[in-house]
């Protein structure tokens, strides 16, 4: 069983690069979860571990420490870029990278560019924590620029996110020599949790625009915490409706609590 460590950069109080209505931390989390789901669904004998699966902040040292402790076979750190002029895709290994890190970078870079297209900024080496402190072959990918309008517009498209995910999956599978599952091995029903079902697209856009959901992971299971948040947002909107545009929502909230206690 191969262990693949996928690191979604930034998170929580650290949004990463922010521009054109995009936060890096959101894009890379969606991509990371997509990579995990697709790799495990489509290939045999692979386990994908995530630095984070929610919007939380982790120190760099904690990310690599966990990956090293888990005995991961490879590490891929997912990022979006900023400040790059014309934009595009690039990947990084450590300045004194092992031969296996170089091979992993080559497989990943070519697979992602094959799916993503656009400007190829090249395979580069840099003294970055995630690729320096990892004990296994490690690569960091920079998937388009949030502050370049053309790239930002692409990052808002589900098909582009899907291409980024697919490129990472194919690159990892090629490096590790993973074997694809047969149809008999795959679950009867599979879907990409980052893409809304056709029948729900319009409703999903509406509830996102109205602030009930943040627009990410439309196909994921909802937690009790998320249910509580959505229910509370609905409750507050009902109070506003009852109180009227010029009413006092706080007073209405207190009156409602009093009624609930009495009953």
Secondary structure, DSSP 8 states (H G I E B T S, - for coil): -EEEEEEE--BTTB--SEETTEEHHHHHHHHHHHHHHHHHHHBSSEEEEES-SSS----HHHHHHHHHHHT-SEEEEEEEE-S-TT--EEEEE-TT--HHHHHHHHHHHHHHHHHH-S-EEEEEE---HHHHS-SSEEEEEEEEETTSHHHHHHHTSHHHHHHHHHHHHHHHHHHHT--B--TTTS-S----TTS--GGGHHHHHHHHHTTSS-SS-TTS---HHHHHHHHHHHHHHHHHHHH-TTS-HHHHHHHHHHHHHH-
